[in-house]
Amino acid sequence: MKHIGITRNVDHLGRIVLPKELRDSLDLPAGTPMDISVEGDTILLKKHRAQGCCVFCGMEDPHVITINNVCVCQNCLSKLRTL
């Protein structure tokens, strides 16, 4: 896990503000749904992706397949095969 050298305090409502540079670099505009999980003493934040939503293009496709817990649509899978 990469440490970026930024420390933020948790406020009285339990909130932490993500720095603007981080939100911009990860394309996290206001209102972006986030998944929160815990591994040991580490809190993980990930952009929420709907079930059946391609991890590459975001397309919701009824023919999305899951490979190692990653959803990929047929179009992106075809593109990956040409690499």
Secondary structure by P-SEA (a helix, b strand, c coil): ccccbbbbbbcccccccccaaaaaaacccccbbbbbbbcccbbbbccccccccccccccccccccccccccccaaaaaaaaac
